[in-house]
Amino acid sequence: MVPKKFLLVLVVLFAAVKEVSTFSSSGAIANFGQPLSRSACLQQRELRTMALQMSADADKRLPRVEIEYCTGCRWMLRSAWLAQELLTTFESDLESVTLKPSRVRPGGVFDIHVDGQQIWSRKTEGRFPEAKEVKQRIRDIIDPDRGLGHSDVKVVDAEFESEG
């Protein structure tokens, strides 16, 4: 599903591009018969290129994160905090972060999925995740080459520092 705001921008860009219907050696001629300057012609071409790129990017769906938490254990605040951390870090790289109260599966559920793939389970790991662990696992799925700044400490570097 494409956001309405994106569709509106796309419609505006295509409307601007459609103003130029033909090109001649003297420049572009608009539908209403008024010649456009060379710079206006170049702007129209840039708009067309941007619109085509945006429509190609629209076909690529962004990942969805789901955090399932136990309502009986009152872990909603922990889930909300983690969701805020993910949305701050991956602001334009995630389609959504959904909080899913677990009413069917009782007993301490705290699972995190990216597009249906489980990346964390409190029961499997035996503890809650740190925000940086979840960020690193999500990063490894959506953009492995991306750096996470100060929270992205390599394991080899940490071992080396403890030896020295």
OpenMM code with the backbone's topology and positions (N, CA, C; nanometers):
from openmm import Vec3, app, unit

residues = "MET VAL PRO LYS LYS PHE LEU LEU VAL LEU VAL VAL LEU PHE ALA ALA VAL LYS GLU VAL SER THR PHE SER SER SER GLY ALA ILE ALA ASN PHE GLY GLN PRO LEU SER ARG SER ALA CYS LEU GLN GLN ARG GLU LEU ARG THR MET ALA LEU GLN MET SER ALA ASP ALA ASP LYS ARG LEU PRO ARG VAL GLU ILE GLU TYR CYS THR GLY CYS ARG TRP MET LEU ARG SER ALA TRP LEU ALA GLN GLU LEU LEU THR THR PHE GLU SER ASP LEU GLU SER VAL THR LEU LYS PRO SER ARG VAL ARG PRO GLY GLY VAL PHE ASP ILE HIS VAL ASP GLY GLN GLN ILE TRP SER ARG LYS THR GLU GLY ARG PHE PRO GLU ALA LYS GLU VAL LYS GLN ARG ILE ARG ASP ILE ILE ASP PRO ASP ARG GLY LEU GLY HIS SER ASP VAL LYS VAL VAL ASP ALA GLU PHE GLU SER GLU GLY".split()
positions = [
    Vec3(0.0849, -0.1177, 0.0000),
    Vec3(0.0000, 0.0000, 0.0000),
    Vec3(0.0894, 0.1239, 0.0000),
    Vec3(0.0634, 0.2145, -0.0925),
    Vec3(0.1433, 0.3360, -0.1084),
    Vec3(0.0778, 0.4489, -0.0278),
    Vec3(0.1563, 0.5214, 0.0525),
    Vec3(0.0997, 0.6321, 0.1317),
    Vec3(0.0352, 0.7380, 0.0434),
    Vec3(-0.0750, 0.7983, 0.0936),
    Vec3(-0.1483, 0.8991, 0.0176),
    Vec3(-0.0616, 1.0203, -0.0135),
    Vec3(0.0242, 1.0595, 0.0807),
    Vec3(0.1107, 1.1751, 0.0596),
    Vec3(0.2032, 1.1521, -0.0597),
    Vec3(0.2547, 1.0311, -0.0706),
    Vec3(0.3428, 0.9967, -0.1808),
    Vec3(0.2674, 1.0037, -0.3131),
    Vec3(0.1447, 0.9508, -0.3161),
    Vec3(0.0646, 0.9548, -0.4376),
    Vec3(0.0366, 1.0978, -0.4805),
    Vec3(0.0097, 1.1858, -0.3844),
    Vec3(-0.0163, 1.3251, -0.4156),
    Vec3(0.1055, 1.3904, -0.4803),
    Vec3(0.2240, 1.3658, -0.4258),
    Vec3(0.3472, 1.4199, -0.4830),
    Vec3(0.3667, 1.3663, -0.6243),
    Vec3(0.3409, 1.2387, -0.6426),
    Vec3(0.3563, 1.1763, -0.7725),
    Vec3(0.2609, 1.2365, -0.8752),
    Vec3(0.1366, 1.2601, -0.8365),
    Vec3(0.0380, 1.3206, -0.9261),
    Vec3(0.0803, 1.4616, -0.9655),
    Vec3(0.1297, 1.5391, -0.8688),
    Vec3(0.1751, 1.6756, -0.8977),
    Vec3(0.2922, 1.6734, -0.9944),
    Vec3(0.3864, 1.5821, -0.9728),
    Vec3(0.5016, 1.5732, -1.0622),
    Vec3(0.4597, 1.5339, -1.2029),
    Vec3(0.3721, 1.4362, -1.2159),
    Vec3(0.3272, 1.3950, -1.3483),
    Vec3(0.2476, 1.5056, -1.4164),
    Vec3(0.1704, 1.5811, -1.3406),
    Vec3(0.0961, 1.6924, -1.3985),
    Vec3(0.1921, 1.7967, -1.4554),
    Vec3(0.3001, 1.8238, -1.3819),
    Vec3(0.3995, 1.9200, -1.4292),
    Vec3(0.4705, 1.8672, -1.5534),
    Vec3(0.4979, 1.7376, -1.5559),
    Vec3(0.5667, 1.6777, -1.6697),
    Vec3(0.4767, 1.6765, -1.7924),
    Vec3(0.3506, 1.6535, -1.7763),
    Vec3(0.2576, 1.6452, -1.8886),
    Vec3(0.2374, 1.7794, -1.9577),
    Vec3(0.2765, 1.8903, -1.8934),
    Vec3(0.2644, 2.0210, -1.9585),
    Vec3(0.3484, 2.0269, -2.0847),
    Vec3(0.4614, 1.9582, -2.0848),
    Vec3(0.5481, 1.9588, -2.2016),
    Vec3(0.5087, 1.8394, -2.2876),
    Vec3(0.4591, 1.8662, -2.4058),
    Vec3(0.4128, 1.7570, -2.4902),
    Vec3(0.5091, 1.7254, -2.6043),
    Vec3(0.5742, 1.8259, -2.6603),
    Vec3(0.6653, 1.8003, -2.7716),
    Vec3(0.7931, 1.8801, -2.7530),
    Vec3(0.8978, 1.8310, -2.8156),
    Vec3(1.0254, 1.9003, -2.8142),
    Vec3(1.0641, 1.9302, -2.9581),
    Vec3(1.1193, 2.0444, -2.9803),
    Vec3(1.1669, 2.0792, -3.1135),
    Vec3(1.3085, 2.1325, -3.1003),
    Vec3(1.3710, 2.1643, -3.2119),
    Vec3(1.5075, 2.2152, -3.2068),
    Vec3(1.5136, 2.3514, -3.1387),
    Vec3(1.4012, 2.4240, -3.1378),
    Vec3(1.4008, 2.5557, -3.0742),
    Vec3(1.3677, 2.5473, -2.9252),
    Vec3(1.3367, 2.4289, -2.8735),
    Vec3(1.3031, 2.4131, -2.7325),
    Vec3(1.1730, 2.3374, -2.7170),
    Vec3(1.1177, 2.3393, -2.5983),
    Vec3(0.9940, 2.2658, -2.5716),
    Vec3(0.8747, 2.3544, -2.5993),
    Vec3(0.7675, 2.2933, -2.6392),
    Vec3(0.6445, 2.3674, -2.6629),
    Vec3(0.5379, 2.3103, -2.5699),
    Vec3(0.4782, 2.3945, -2.4911),
    Vec3(0.3770, 2.3495, -2.3968),
    Vec3(0.2470, 2.3230, -2.4709),
    Vec3(0.1558, 2.2508, -2.4066),
    Vec3(0.0271, 2.2168, -2.4663),
    Vec3(-0.0506, 2.3404, -2.5085),
    Vec3(-0.0383, 2.4464, -2.4352),
    Vec3(-0.1166, 2.5654, -2.4673),
    Vec3(-0.0461, 2.6559, -2.5675),
    Vec3(0.0616, 2.6093, -2.6303),
    Vec3(0.1229, 2.6812, -2.7405),
    Vec3(0.2317, 2.7798, -2.7045),
    Vec3(0.2642, 2.7961, -2.5781),
    Vec3(0.3677, 2.8906, -2.5376),
    Vec3(0.5021, 2.8180, -2.5303),
    Vec3(0.6057, 2.8712, -2.5964),
    Vec3(0.7372, 2.8067, -2.5892),
    Vec3(0.7960, 2.8209, -2.4489),
    Vec3(0.8679, 2.7177, -2.4064),
    Vec3(0.9359, 2.7194, -2.2765),
    Vec3(1.0830, 2.7522, -2.2988),
    Vec3(1.1424, 2.8162, -2.2014),
    Vec3(1.2853, 2.8461, -2.2090),
    Vec3(1.3648, 2.7159, -2.1945),
    Vec3(1.4912, 2.7221, -2.2300),
    Vec3(1.5765, 2.6040, -2.2191),
    Vec3(1.5846, 2.5552, -2.0743),
    Vec3(1.5956, 2.6488, -1.9786),
    Vec3(1.6034, 2.6085, -1.8374),
    Vec3(1.4729, 2.5440, -1.7916),
    Vec3(1.3598, 2.5948, -1.8397),
    Vec3(1.2316, 2.5338, -1.8047),
    Vec3(1.2209, 2.3939, -1.8633),
    Vec3(1.2732, 2.3773, -1.9832),
    Vec3(1.2737, 2.2467, -2.0481),
    Vec3(1.3574, 2.1470, -1.9667),
    Vec3(1.4740, 2.1909, -1.9218),
    Vec3(1.5604, 2.1054, -1.8406),
    Vec3(1.4942, 2.0713, -1.7068),
    Vec3(1.4259, 2.1687, -1.6480),
    Vec3(1.3539, 2.1422, -1.5234),
    Vec3(1.2460, 2.0375, -1.5447),
    Vec3(1.1760, 2.0461, -1.6578),
    Vec3(1.0725, 1.9474, -1.6873),
    Vec3(1.1333, 1.8078, -1.7005),
    Vec3(1.2478, 1.7986, -1.7653),
    Vec3(1.3149, 1.6683, -1.7794),
    Vec3(1.3578, 1.6145, -1.6439),
    Vec3(1.4098, 1.7025, -1.5579),
    Vec3(1.4489, 1.6601, -1.4235),
    Vec3(1.3282, 1.6106, -1.3451),
    Vec3(1.2152, 1.6811, -1.3589),
    Vec3(1.0926, 1.6382, -1.2918),
    Vec3(1.0489, 1.5011, -1.3409),
    Vec3(1.0574, 1.4798, -1.4703),
    Vec3(1.0185, 1.3496, -1.5263),
    Vec3(1.1092, 1.2396, -1.4722),
    Vec3(1.2397, 1.2655, -1.4678),
    Vec3(1.3341, 1.1675, -1.4146),
    Vec3(1.3045, 1.1369, -1.2676),
    Vec3(1.2795, 1.2418, -1.1889),
    Vec3(1.2467, 1.2218, -1.0473),
    Vec3(1.1188, 1.1418, -1.0318),
    Vec3(1.0177, 1.1718, -1.1123),
    Vec3(0.8899, 1.1016, -1.1033),
    Vec3(0.9067, 0.9545, -1.1373),
    Vec3(0.9857, 0.9255, -1.2406),
    Vec3(1.0096, 0.7857, -1.2771),
    Vec3(1.0859, 0.7118, -1.1677),
    Vec3(1.1841, 0.7784, -1.1071),
    Vec3(1.2598, 0.7174, -0.9979),
    Vec3(1.1701, 0.6911, -0.8781),
    Vec3(1.0836, 0.7882, -0.8454),
    Vec3(0.9930, 0.7719, -0.7311),
    Vec3(0.8950, 0.6582, -0.7554),
    Vec3(0.8463, 0.6434, -0.8783),
    Vec3(0.7530, 0.5345, -0.9054),
    Vec3(0.8243, 0.4001, -0.8986),
    Vec3(0.9516, 0.3947, -0.9391),
    Vec3(1.0283, 0.2709, -0.9274),
    Vec3(1.0525, 0.2371, -0.7812),
    Vec3(1.0815, 0.3394, -0.6990),
    Vec3(1.1033, 0.3172, -0.5568),
    Vec3(0.9757, 0.2750, -0.4858),
    Vec3(0.8599, 0.3168, -0.5383),
    Vec3(0.7323, 0.2830, -0.4748),
    Vec3(0.7046, 0.1330, -0.4824),
    Vec3(0.7629, 0.0670, -0.5829),
    Vec3(0.7423, -0.0770, -0.5971),
    Vec3(0.8177, -0.1558, -0.4904),
    Vec3(0.9187, -0.0955, -0.4305),
    Vec3(0.9953, -0.1617, -0.3251),
    Vec3(0.9273, -0.1351, -0.1915),
    Vec3(0.8698, -0.2374, -0.1317),
    Vec3(0.8012, -0.2211, -0.0044),
    Vec3(0.9035, -0.2194, 0.1085),
    Vec3(0.8836, -0.1285, 0.2011),
    Vec3(0.9728, -0.1191, 0.3161),
    Vec3(0.9373, -0.2284, 0.4174),
    Vec3(1.0350, -0.2707, 0.4968),
    Vec3(1.0105, -0.3757, 0.5965),
    Vec3(0.9157, -0.3303, 0.7068),
    Vec3(0.8439, -0.4269, 0.7612),
    Vec3(0.7529, -0.4035, 0.8735),
    Vec3(0.8046, -0.4793, 0.9956),
    Vec3(0.8095, -0.4097, 1.1075),
    Vec3(0.8538, -0.4699, 1.2329),
    Vec3(0.7315, -0.4894, 1.3215),
    Vec3(0.7268, -0.6032, 1.3875),
    Vec3(0.6174, -0.6328, 1.4807),
    Vec3(0.6779, -0.6745, 1.6148),
    Vec3(0.6337, -0.6083, 1.7198),
    Vec3(0.6781, -0.6431, 1.8550),
    Vec3(0.5574, -0.7009, 1.9288),
    Vec3(0.5639, -0.8289, 1.9591),
    Vec3(0.4559, -0.8951, 2.0322),
    Vec3(0.4960, -0.9048, 2.1790),
    Vec3(0.4067, -0.8596, 2.2657),
    Vec3(0.4394, -0.8562, 2.4086),
    Vec3(0.3247, -0.9148, 2.4903),
    Vec3(0.3579, -0.9602, 2.6093),
    Vec3(0.2612, -1.0201, 2.7009),
    Vec3(0.1861, -0.9094, 2.7760),
    Vec3(0.0538, -0.9103, 2.7627),
    Vec3(-0.0276, -0.8096, 2.8326),
    Vec3(-0.0350, -0.8392, 2.9819),
    Vec3(-0.0373, -0.9666, 3.0185),
    Vec3(-0.0438, -1.0036, 3.1595),
    Vec3(0.0803, -0.9620, 3.2367),
    Vec3(0.1926, -0.9563, 3.1676),
    Vec3(0.3191, -0.9161, 3.2308),
    Vec3(0.3396, -0.7646, 3.2282),
    Vec3(0.2491, -0.6939, 3.1641),
    Vec3(0.2554, -0.5468, 3.1557),
    Vec3(0.3827, -0.4976, 3.0864),
    Vec3(0.4110, -0.5549, 2.9688),
    Vec3(0.5310, -0.5174, 2.8964),
    Vec3(0.5036, -0.4209, 2.7822),
    Vec3(0.3885, -0.3542, 2.7832),
    Vec3(0.3558, -0.2595, 2.6772),
    Vec3(0.4535, -0.1411, 2.6752),
    Vec3(0.4877, -0.0861, 2.7916),
    Vec3(0.5798, 0.0278, 2.7948),
    Vec3(0.7173, -0.0076, 2.7385),
    Vec3(0.7644, -0.1262, 2.7711),
    Vec3(0.8933, -0.1717, 2.7177),
    Vec3(0.8856, -0.1823, 2.5653),
    Vec3(0.7738, -0.2343, 2.5154),
    Vec3(0.7535, -0.2474, 2.3711),
    Vec3(0.7469, -0.1100, 2.3045),
    Vec3(0.6749, -0.0180, 2.3658),
    Vec3(0.6604, 0.1169, 2.3101),
    Vec3(0.7950, 0.1889, 2.3066),
    Vec3(0.8736, 0.1727, 2.4109),
    Vec3(1.0062, 0.2355, 2.4142),
    Vec3(1.0940, 0.1802, 2.3026),
    Vec3(1.0909, 0.0474, 2.2847),
    Vec3(1.1716, -0.0142, 2.1801),
    Vec3(1.1233, 0.0296, 2.0416),
    Vec3(0.9930, 0.0414, 2.0228),
    Vec3(0.9371, 0.0883, 1.8964),
    Vec3(0.9861, 0.2305, 1.8663),
    Vec3(0.9860, 0.3155, 1.9677),
    Vec3(1.0341, 0.4531, 1.9507),
    Vec3(1.1816, 0.4540, 1.9111),
    Vec3(1.2615, 0.3693, 1.9708),
    Vec3(1.4038, 0.3597, 1.9375),
    Vec3(1.4226, 0.3180, 1.7913),
    Vec3(1.3432, 0.2201, 1.7475),
    Vec3(1.3553, 0.1714, 1.6105),
    Vec3(1.3101, 0.2771, 1.5102),
    Vec3(1.2008, 0.3451, 1.5413),
    Vec3(1.1507, 0.4486, 1.4505),
    Vec3(1.2458, 0.5681, 1.4429),
    Vec3(1.3160, 0.5949, 1.5498),
    Vec3(1.4139, 0.7036, 1.5488),
    Vec3(1.5355, 0.6656, 1.4649),
    Vec3(1.5833, 0.5436, 1.4808),
    Vec3(1.7025, 0.4986, 1.4092),
    Vec3(1.6749, 0.4724, 1.2612),
    Vec3(1.5630, 0.4046, 1.2328),
    Vec3(1.5305, 0.3657, 1.0950),
    Vec3(1.4132, 0.4479, 1.0422),
    Vec3(1.4203, 0.5769, 1.0613),
    Vec3(1.3118, 0.6700, 1.0313),
    Vec3(1.2522, 0.6527, 0.8917),
    Vec3(1.3370, 0.6440, 0.7903),
    Vec3(1.2857, 0.6341, 0.6539),
    Vec3(1.3049, 0.4953, 0.5942),
    Vec3(1.3495, 0.3993, 0.6746),
    Vec3(1.3791, 0.2653, 0.6240),
    Vec3(1.2758, 0.1602, 0.6630),
    Vec3(1.1808, 0.1965, 0.7495),
    Vec3(1.0775, 0.1021, 0.7924),
    Vec3(0.9404, 0.1538, 0.7525),
    Vec3(0.8556, 0.0623, 0.7078),
    Vec3(0.7186, 0.1021, 0.6773),
    Vec3(0.6404, 0.1240, 0.8062),
    Vec3(0.6613, 0.0339, 0.9031),
    Vec3(0.5870, 0.0469, 1.0289),
    Vec3(0.6542, -0.0349, 1.1379),
    Vec3(0.6231, 0.0038, 1.2610),
    Vec3(0.6563, -0.0763, 1.3783),
    Vec3(0.5239, -0.0952, 1.4523),
    Vec3(0.4817, -0.2191, 1.4629),
    Vec3(0.3519, -0.2512, 1.5209),
    Vec3(0.3690, -0.3158, 1.6575),
    Vec3(0.2912, -0.2681, 1.7532),
    Vec3(0.2865, -0.3321, 1.8843),
    Vec3(0.1690, -0.4284, 1.8837),
    Vec3(0.1961, -0.5534, 1.9190),
    Vec3(0.0926, -0.6567, 1.9141),
    Vec3(0.0772, -0.7199, 2.0524),
    Vec3(-0.0313, -0.6850, 2.1225),
    Vec3(-0.0538, -0.7471, 2.2528),
    Vec3(-0.0831, -0.8961, 2.2358),
    Vec3(-0.0171, -0.9781, 2.3141),
    Vec3(-0.0354, -1.1227, 2.3044),
    Vec3(-0.1378, -1.1671, 2.4079),
    Vec3(-0.2566, -1.1971, 2.3601),
    Vec3(-0.3629, -1.2455, 2.4494),
    Vec3(-0.3803, -1.3954, 2.4356),
    Vec3(-0.3385, -1.4484, 2.3209),
    Vec3(-0.3566, -1.5903, 2.2926),
    Vec3(-0.2447, -1.6732, 2.3528),
    Vec3(-0.1223, -1.6223, 2.3429),
    Vec3(-0.0053, -1.6948, 2.3929),
    Vec3(0.0334, -1.6392, 2.5294),
    Vec3(-0.0113, -1.7007, 2.6355),
    Vec3(0.0212, -1.6483, 2.7687),
    Vec3(0.1633, -1.6843, 2.8111),
    Vec3(0.2104, -1.6159, 2.9130),
    Vec3(0.3351, -1.6571, 2.9763),
    Vec3(0.4613, -1.5907, 2.9281),
    Vec3(0.4661, -1.4595, 2.9280),
    Vec3(0.5921, -1.3898, 2.9082),
    Vec3(0.6408, -1.3757, 2.7661),
    Vec3(0.5508, -1.3613, 2.6715),
    Vec3(0.5905, -1.3455, 2.5321),
    Vec3(0.6501, -1.2064, 2.5090),
    Vec3(0.7656, -1.2033, 2.4457),
    Vec3(0.8256, -1.0793, 2.3977),
    Vec3(0.9067, -1.1165, 2.2745),
    Vec3(0.8390, -1.1143, 2.1588),
    Vec3(0.9003, -1.1553, 2.0329),
    Vec3(0.9028, -1.0381, 1.9357),
    Vec3(1.0071, -1.0347, 1.8537),
    Vec3(1.0201, -0.9299, 1.7529),
    Vec3(1.0373, -0.9971, 1.6170),
    Vec3(0.9570, -0.9513, 1.5200),
    Vec3(0.9613, -1.0043, 1.3843),
    Vec3(0.9839, -0.8907, 1.2850),
    Vec3(1.0589, -0.9211, 1.1785),
    Vec3(1.0742, -0.8300, 1.0655),
    Vec3(1.0200, -0.9040, 0.9442),
    Vec3(0.9114, -0.8524, 0.8886),
    Vec3(0.8438, -0.9166, 0.7750),
    Vec3(0.8189, -1.0652, 0.8002),
    Vec3(0.7748, -1.0982, 0.9199),
    Vec3(0.7409, -1.2362, 0.9540),
    Vec3(0.8573, -1.3206, 1.0021),
    Vec3(0.9782, -1.2715, 0.9874),
    Vec3(1.0977, -1.3452, 1.0308),
    Vec3(1.1307, -1.3071, 1.1746),
    Vec3(1.1350, -1.4056, 1.2620),
    Vec3(1.1635, -1.3773, 1.4029),
    Vec3(1.3111, -1.3413, 1.4197),
    Vec3(1.3345, -1.2256, 1.4836),
    Vec3(1.4729, -1.1847, 1.5098),
    Vec3(1.5040, -1.1855, 1.6589),
    Vec3(1.4008, -1.1940, 1.7438),
    Vec3(1.4235, -1.2010, 1.8877),
    Vec3(1.3068, -1.2702, 1.9559),
    Vec3(1.3386, -1.3566, 2.0509),
    Vec3(1.2386, -1.4186, 2.1364),
    Vec3(1.2942, -1.4203, 2.2780),
    Vec3(1.2203, -1.3618, 2.3701),
    Vec3(1.2663, -1.3572, 2.5081),
    Vec3(1.2832, -1.4989, 2.5644),
    Vec3(1.1940, -1.5879, 2.5265),
    Vec3(1.2038, -1.7254, 2.5773),
    Vec3(1.3267, -1.7966, 2.5230),
    Vec3(1.3590, -1.7775, 2.3972),
    Vec3(1.4752, -1.8418, 2.3363),
    Vec3(1.6050, -1.7824, 2.3894),
    Vec3(1.6097, -1.6490, 2.3965),
    Vec3(1.7318, -1.5801, 2.4387),
    Vec3(1.7491, -1.5814, 2.5908),
    Vec3(1.6382, -1.5967, 2.6627),
    Vec3(1.6446, -1.6001, 2.8088),
    Vec3(1.6492, -1.4628, 2.8744),
    Vec3(1.6267, -1.3582, 2.7977),
    Vec3(1.6308, -1.2220, 2.8510),
    Vec3(1.5669, -1.1265, 2.7509),
    Vec3(1.5509, -1.0016, 2.7933),
    Vec3(1.5028, -0.8975, 2.7038),
    Vec3(1.6192, -0.8468, 2.6203),
    Vec3(1.5887, -0.7968, 2.5014),
    Vec3(1.6973, -0.7438, 2.4180),
    Vec3(1.7355, -0.6026, 2.4592),
    Vec3(1.8603, -0.5703, 2.4345),
    Vec3(1.9008, -0.4306, 2.4434),
    Vec3(1.8640, -0.3671, 2.3095),
    Vec3(1.8376, -0.2387, 2.3111),
    Vec3(1.7971, -0.1692, 2.1884),
    Vec3(1.9014, -0.1872, 2.0783),
    Vec3(2.0288, -0.1791, 2.1133),
    Vec3(2.1329, -0.1894, 2.0101),
    Vec3(2.1358, -0.3276, 1.9459),
    Vec3(2.1013, -0.4318, 2.0223),
    Vec3(2.0979, -0.5662, 1.9647),
    Vec3(1.9881, -0.5773, 1.8590),
    Vec3(1.8718, -0.5243, 1.8918),
    Vec3(1.7597, -0.5279, 1.7971),
    Vec3(1.7927, -0.4441, 1.6748),
    Vec3(1.8501, -0.3255, 1.6953),
    Vec3(1.8871, -0.2389, 1.5832),
    Vec3(1.9874, -0.3083, 1.4918),
    Vec3(2.0854, -0.3766, 1.5500),
    Vec3(2.1858, -0.4456, 1.4697),
    Vec3(2.1238, -0.5591, 1.3891),
    Vec3(2.0314, -0.6330, 1.4506),
    Vec3(1.9671, -0.7434, 1.3792),
    Vec3(1.8776, -0.6926, 1.2668),
    Vec3(1.8071, -0.5838, 1.2909),
    Vec3(1.7227, -0.5257, 1.1854),
    Vec3(1.8103, -0.4699, 1.0746),
    Vec3(1.9159, -0.4000, 1.1120),
    Vec3(2.0102, -0.3457, 1.0137),
    Vec3(2.0673, -0.4567, 0.9268),
    Vec3(2.1027, -0.5708, 0.9878),
    Vec3(2.1603, -0.6822, 0.9130),
    Vec3(2.0633, -0.7368, 0.8087),
    Vec3(1.9338, -0.7193, 0.8325),
    Vec3(1.8328, -0.7659, 0.7371),
    Vec3(1.8077, -0.6623, 0.6286),
    Vec3(1.7898, -0.5354, 0.6670),
    Vec3(1.7462, -0.4362, 0.5684),
    Vec3(1.8611, -0.3637, 0.4983),
    Vec3(1.9773, -0.3502, 0.5628),
    Vec3(2.0903, -0.2788, 0.5016),
    Vec3(2.2193, -0.3157, 0.5745),
    Vec3(2.2773, -0.4315, 0.5420),
    Vec3(2.3947, -0.4812, 0.6151),
    Vec3(2.5159, -0.3880, 0.6137),
    Vec3(2.5272, -0.3024, 0.5125),
    Vec3(2.6442, -0.2141, 0.5029),
    Vec3(2.6285, -0.0857, 0.5830),
    Vec3(2.5114, -0.0633, 0.6373),
    Vec3(2.4847, 0.0610, 0.7102),
    Vec3(2.5509, 0.0583, 0.8479),
    Vec3(2.6076, 0.1716, 0.8865),
    Vec3(2.6637, 0.1854, 1.0201),
    Vec3(2.5586, 0.2404, 1.1150),
    Vec3(2.5684, 0.2052, 1.2407),
    Vec3(2.4729, 0.2534, 1.3401),
    Vec3(2.5356, 0.3520, 1.4386),
    Vec3(2.6516, 0.4025, 1.4040),
    Vec3(2.7146, 0.5009, 1.4916),
    Vec3(2.7727, 0.4385, 1.6171),
    Vec3(2.7584, 0.5088, 1.7287),
    Vec3(2.8217, 0.4661, 1.8539),
    Vec3(2.7681, 0.3333, 1.9067),
    Vec3(2.6466, 0.2943, 1.8695),
    Vec3(2.5915, 0.1686, 1.9207),
    Vec3(2.6322, 0.0493, 1.8357),
    Vec3(2.7108, 0.0724, 1.7329),
    Vec3(2.7507, -0.0349, 1.6424),
    Vec3(2.8948, -0.0748, 1.6696),
    Vec3(2.9179, -0.1396, 1.7818),
    Vec3(3.0521, -0.1824, 1.8207),
    Vec3(3.0745, -0.3234, 1.7692),
    Vec3(3.1826, -0.3420, 1.6969),
    Vec3(3.2157, -0.4735, 1.6442),
    Vec3(3.2627, -0.5641, 1.7577),
    Vec3(3.2276, -0.6914, 1.7513),
    Vec3(3.2647, -0.7883, 1.8544),
    Vec3(3.4164, -0.8010, 1.8625),
    Vec3(3.4845, -0.8034, 1.7476),
    Vec3(3.6312, -0.8170, 1.7441),
    Vec3(3.6947, -0.6995, 1.8164),
    Vec3(3.6451, -0.5772, 1.7948),
    Vec3(3.7000, -0.4592, 1.8599),
    Vec3(3.6831, -0.4663, 2.0102),
    Vec3(3.5692, -0.5142, 2.0571),
    Vec3(3.5430, -0.5227, 2.2003),
    Vec3(3.6356, -0.6245, 2.2664),
    Vec3(3.6623, -0.7384, 2.1979),
    Vec3(3.7535, -0.8403, 2.2523),
    Vec3(3.8952, -0.7853, 2.2575),
    Vec3(3.9352, -0.7108, 2.1537),
    Vec3(4.0692, -0.6554, 2.1466),
    Vec3(4.0918, -0.5551, 2.2596),
    Vec3(3.9922, -0.4726, 2.2883),
    Vec3(4.0049, -0.3728, 2.3949),
    Vec3(4.0163, -0.4391, 2.5317),
    Vec3(3.9476, -0.5516, 2.5524),
    Vec3(3.9544, -0.6167, 2.6828),
    Vec3(4.0878, -0.6860, 2.7064),
    Vec3(4.1557, -0.7251, 2.5971),
    Vec3(4.2879, -0.7879, 2.6103),
    Vec3(4.3962, -0.6846, 2.6416),
    Vec3(4.3785, -0.5626, 2.5869),
    Vec3(4.4828, -0.4592, 2.6004),
    Vec3(4.4712, -0.3920, 2.7285),
] * unit.nanometer
topology = app.Topology()
chain = topology.addChain("A")
for resn in residues:
    res = topology.addResidue(resn, chain)
    for name in ("N", "CA", "C"):
        topology.addAtom(name, app.Element.getBySymbol(name[0]), res)
